[in-house]
Amino acid sequence: MKPSPPRPKPDPKAPRQPLPLLDPALRHTPAEVALGFTGEQAKIEALRCLQCQKPTCIDACPLNIDIKRFILRMVDGDYAGAHEVISEQSPFPGVCGRVCQHELFCEEACIVGRRWDPVAIGALERFAADHARLRMQELVKGEPRKPTGPKVALVGSGPASLIAAYDLVRLNYRVTIFEALHRLGGVLAYGIPNFRLPREILHEEIARLQNLGVEFVTSFIVGKSATIEELFEEGYEAVFLGTGAGLPYLMEIPGENLAGVYTANEFLTRLNLMEAYRFPERPTPVHVGKRTVVVGGGNSAMDAARWARRLGSETTILYRRGRAELKARIEEIKHAEEEGVRFEFLAAPVALYGDPHGFVTAMECIRMELGEPDESGRRSPAPIPGSEYRIPAETVVAAIGQAPNPTLQRVTPQLHTRRGKIVIDEAGRTSMNLVFAGGDVVRGGSTVILAMKDGRAAAAAIHRALSPNGGNHDQPDH
Ligand SMILES: Cc1cc2nc3c(=O)[nH]c(=O)nc-3n(C[C@H](O)[C@H](O)[C@H](O)COP(=O)(O)OP(=O)(O)OC[C@H]3O[C@@H](n4cnc5c(N)ncnc54)[C@H](O)[C@@H]3O)c2cc1C
């Protein structure tokens, strides 16, 4: 056998590779904006990793992905191997490579980042996932596995439930995910637009779970189609609640009921899930006027504003705090700006005005100033008396946060909640025996990776509860 050539030395001083992007002038469709590294860029970026003795990035990743090892595979040009390393911990390299807030976790902890720009771990993850797509498509063509262990019901098909399913099915549990909507993925499907997360990536990674033996039941609302008790009667031995935070907060200002005023939840669901941008070819419309004002500063606000721009509307994001306090991913803010979204900081809506037909025409705003930090650690905004002003708006989108949907909690009073969120203990257990919960329904609006962390913790707790001796169940039939 020929000896393999020596591995090149790490080169952290090489400039961090920029992600190639779709030209802003072409961003008038839902086509993906971030195009992914070229092979050459992936090599340079992988070599920037120092392969640290104590890889702080791994501890900082809520899923403890072995980042050091997957990057080393990439240095060797073994992209399939890199994908396999990531897949040991995560069923979603393609999804997380695109939407995870790496700058808050692994990249924040990257040692290279102390002197230079941190290694672009997210973009490398995405490269490995994209490279593995063909192989994955082949893999899922085979017969799905047939697990034979105890039955577990997971409610909601967002990232919290999906990773719980991944972990449980690999331990041979018979896992069924019940989803209220007709599509799978939770916010990944209805909230995050295709221009950030192409649907085929999501569908392919979910198809892999199906191939591992996870069953999916859509258009099934637990709390309406069946209660939790009825799931137990059906033979499920544990239940995980990953029902997310799908109830949008309202602005609670006069004029909020005018036509043309949406919550981000409704606006994005129409566009992402119902493909309203294809109306009348698709049955669901969305009304977007000449000028759109999106209220808020998180990912939902950026997504709604970027959609409004794609539909040809002059778009302003109105945010009551300053630029430094924006909660959206830095990349999304940059892309929104490139696409012509205007930002108006330190301003809040006071009232909406409409025409005689009931359509919104203008928003009254008030200037704000920042005071002392609030409980979130961010400086709290306060209105400046007498600073009211009006701006024209034919479309208004309120993207000011979301609370857990109360449907299930309402019919399940034995489930303890605090301010609408399901209360769990450190093992993910709710107040009901063998009922676990995690993700946004516990945290309120959070992030994909923290929802996944919770789903993983709950899967481990379910396994402990159903297999007290900690053993795997019999191996699945293939
Ligand atoms: C527009 C938007 C953009 C975002 N962008 C990012 C981003 O770029 N990066 C990031 O890290 N985070 C982002 N987030 C946050 C992230 O998406 C969420 O934190 C994450 O999806 C929460 O996962 P989850 O599994 O807890 O719930 P969800 O993803 O909300 O999924 C819950 C699912 O449960 C279903 N469900 C609810 N009740 C029932 C019931 N009774 N029966 C059956 N099914 C039910 C819902 O229909 C839904 O499909 C974004 C959020 C939004 C709204």
The ligand as an ORCA input file, in Angstrom:
! r2SCAN-3c Opt
* xyz 0 1
  C     -39.335     32.591     11.868
  C     -38.353     31.933     12.786
  C     -37.032     31.845     12.404
  C     -36.111     31.233     13.242
  N     -34.814     31.149     12.850
  C     -33.917     30.493     13.622
  C     -32.569     30.338     13.210
  O     -32.150     30.821     12.165
  N     -31.723     29.643     14.017
  C     -32.131     29.095     15.197
  O     -31.341     28.443     15.862
  N     -33.407     29.251     15.638
  C     -34.307     29.917     14.875
  N     -35.598     30.060     15.297
  C     -36.012     29.403     16.561
  C     -36.178     27.879     16.350
  O     -36.741     27.616     15.098
  C     -36.994     27.259     17.457
  O     -36.353     27.553     18.685
  C     -37.119     25.741     17.290
  O     -37.704     25.399     16.067
  C     -37.930     25.140     18.433
  O     -38.058     23.771     18.189
  P     -39.220     22.898     18.870
  O     -38.998     21.503     18.403
  O     -39.255     23.164     20.324
  O     -40.599     23.476     18.290
  P     -41.128     23.876     16.858
  O     -40.074     23.952     15.848
  O     -41.971     25.068     17.089
  O     -42.086     22.655     16.477
  C     -43.233     22.375     17.230
  C     -44.202     21.591     16.376
  O     -45.224     21.077     17.214
  C     -46.469     21.124     16.526
  N     -47.530     21.106     17.527
  C     -47.855     22.100     18.391
  N     -48.862     21.699     19.184
  C     -49.179     20.432     18.793
  C     -50.150     19.478     19.224
  N     -50.982     19.756     20.249
  N     -50.214     18.275     18.590
  C     -49.358     17.975     17.557
  N     -48.421     18.850     17.116
  C     -48.335     20.056     17.737
  C     -46.367     22.432     15.760
  O     -47.281     22.425     14.656
  C     -44.912     22.413     15.315
  O     -44.779     21.793     14.053
  C     -36.539     30.692     14.497
  C     -37.868     30.807     14.878
  C     -38.778     31.413     14.048
  C     -40.221     31.499     14.478
*
